[in-house]
Amino acid sequence: MSAATRLRERGFDGELVMVGEEPHRPYSRPPLSKQYLSGRLAEQQLPFRADAALDAHWLLDTRMTGLDLAKSAIELRGGEYLPFDGLVLATGVDAKRLPEAPVFSDRVRTVRTIEDAAAIRRAMHAARARRVVILGGGFIGCELACTARENGMDVTLVVHSAPLLRRVLGARVGAVVGSLQRRAGVDVRLGTKITDWQDHGDGLRLRLDDGSVLDCDFVVLGLGGQPRTEWLRGSGLEISDGVLCGPTCHAVDQWGRTTPHVVAAGDVARWPNPRFDTEPRRIEHLIHAVEMGQHAADSLLRGPGRAARFTPVPRFWSEQHGIRIQAVGIPALGTDTEVMAGSMRSDRFLVRYSRQTAYGPQIVAAVAFDMPLELLRYRDQIGRTLPHTRADGGRGRG
């Protein structure tokens, strides 16, 4: 939606075709594990506003099965080909699943689509389920735990690693999130995994690798996402971890060549952000997807030779049991953390993340717990190198 809107804003008056596998118009996914699941938002409030000025042809409930770069055409289910002059790949990610989990059990769910969230909401409310096990210690898993506790459910959070949100926020700040969850009544099981699944019809029995047994009404998998690139196999594009792009968002093929008529954006795109370094990475956040969609559209119209590099400051937020967590940059890149304001013991603080480079310590992120105003001053510092390193008691590793 973001790329299509930008194309029209830039004066593109040709045919615009939107192809999507789901039967719905594009909608916001973050509320699925928050406001929608808790009942604060209705389904009709989720879709993005589709302005009539977009003047697009919609192919919904349509699965794409292949891409022919030589013919500049997408293959659709049924063998039909859809030709294009320019292509924006924004297929996002799919929810990760566990191969050992019961595939056909209605008591094991993921949260990726409206249908997924609606099924969980029915289990929480209509079925009066009281016990839920959530797998995954990322934002999805933690936010699901918050929503379930708000609805009075007994929640067990099973996480293979430790602490919570370690891959996103690092061990030091992640431990604070774990403390928030425990104080809210969540049973947090770190460093463990499920070794046996039993569906007894009226509930599930799960055995953990530490020998303990959990009985629950249903399980939600919050294990993160995997890029939707299976339909691009054989296309010639580099898709080892999402669609590889150059700095301008143009897709790159398996031989390292830029494809001038194909760009990618959002969760599925992996590209080097020169603000940090030359390493291609994927960023899975809504604000980022909106901004990258806009930039990809600009790049498609300008071509690789005239397009600007995409150098955003990634931004994301979450709410954990009443505490608002906001971040700028990529905290996962940080090797050193420093408390710049507040106190971690008070659950109200700001942490700056940095890493050592050949040019000195580089600021890679800042994370604030209930300190939105203090966070603003750090946005423009992301990617800069520090002239010197402060030495005080607020510094830490990870």
HELIX and SHEET records of a PDB file:
HELIX    1   1 SER A    2  GLU A    9  1                                   8    
HELIX    2   2 PRO A   30  SER A   33  5                                   4    
HELIX    3   3 GLN A   35  SER A   38  1                                   4    
HELIX    4   4 GLU A   43  GLN A   45  5                                   3    
HELIX    5   5 ALA A   52  LEU A   54  5                                   3    
HELIX    6   6 ILE A  114  MET A  124  1                                  11    
HELIX    7   7 PHE A  139  GLU A  150  1                                  12    
HELIX    8   8 ARG A  166  ARG A  183  1                                  18    
HELIX    9   9 GLU A  230  LEU A  232  5                                   3    
HELIX   10  10 GLY A  266  VAL A  268  5                                   3    
HELIX   11  11 LEU A  286  ARG A  302  1                                  17    
HELIX   12  12 PRO A  331  LEU A  333  5                                   3    
HELIX   13  13 MET A  344  SER A  346  5                                   3    
HELIX   14  14 PRO A  372  LEU A  376  1                                   5    
HELIX   15  15 ARG A  379  GLN A  381  5                                   3    
SHEET    1   A 2 VAL A  17  VAL A  19  0                                        
SHEET    2   A 2 HIS A  57  LEU A  59  1                                        
SHEET    1   B 3 MET A  64  ASP A  68  0                                        
SHEET    2   B 3 ALA A  73  LEU A  76 -1                                        
SHEET    3   B 3 TYR A  81  PRO A  83 -1                                        
SHEET    1   C 3 LEU A  87  LEU A  89  0                                        
SHEET    2   C 3 THR A 258  ALA A 264  1                                        
SHEET    3   C 3 HIS A 250  VAL A 252 -1                                        
SHEET    1   D 2 VAL A  93  ALA A  95  0                                        
SHEET    2   D 2 GLY A 225  PRO A 227 -1                                        
SHEET    1   E 5 VAL A 108  THR A 110  0                                        
SHEET    2   E 5 PHE A 218  LEU A 221  1                                        
SHEET    3   E 5 ARG A 131  LEU A 135  1                                        
SHEET    4   E 5 ASP A 154  VAL A 159  1                                        
SHEET    5   E 5 ASP A 187  LEU A 190  1                                        
SHEET    1   F 3 ILE A 194  ASP A 199  0                                        
SHEET    2   F 3 LEU A 204  LEU A 208 -1                                        
SHEET    3   F 3 VAL A 213  CYS A 216 -1                                        
SHEET    1   G 3 VAL A 243  LEU A 244  0                                        
SHEET    2   G 3 ALA A 269  PRO A 272  1                                        
SHEET    3   G 3 PRO A 280  ARG A 281 -1                                        
SHEET    1   H 6 ARG A 315  GLN A 320  0                                        
SHEET    2   H 6 ILE A 323  GLY A 329 -1                                        
SHEET    3   H 6 GLY A 360  PHE A 369 -1                                        
SHEET    4   H 6 ARG A 348  THR A 357 -1                                        
SHEET    5   H 6 ASP A 336  SER A 343 -1                                        
SHEET    6   H 6 ARG A 395  ARG A 397 -1                                        
END                                                                             
